[in-house]
Amino acid sequence: SFEYKYDDEPHATRRKEILQKYPQIKELFGPDPYMKYLVPLIVIFQLTTAYYIAQLPGPLLFFLAWALAGTVNHNLSLAIHEISHNLAFGHSCPRMNRFIGFVANIPLCFPSS
């Protein structure tokens, strides 16, 4: 069952508090100029390392799959979250944001973008 809360939305309240205390942080708002380049590189890295890790002996395979692949998968999940806010190409290019989100989703196996 779901529990409904009728409190203020926490992100907006927190954003207002941060901006009041640190107005200079507003300069950091907006699209990340590197994300559209890093996401495809990370996807290529993940797929390439998956190919080579699969050929390793059991214990090393499991360790690298846990440590390396887990870290990269988490990185891509965070990228997908940011991309869902149109922070790869900005709000003027929603289709490109959606496309790069699909690209980021390729190594994750389960659709989440």
Secondary structure, DSSP 4 states (H G I P E B T S, - for coil): ------SPPHHHHHHHHHHHH-GGGGGG-S--TTHHHHHHHHHHHHHHHHHHHTTS-HHHHHHHIIIIIHHHHHHHHHHHHHHHTTTTT-TT-HHHHHHHHHHHHGGGSS---
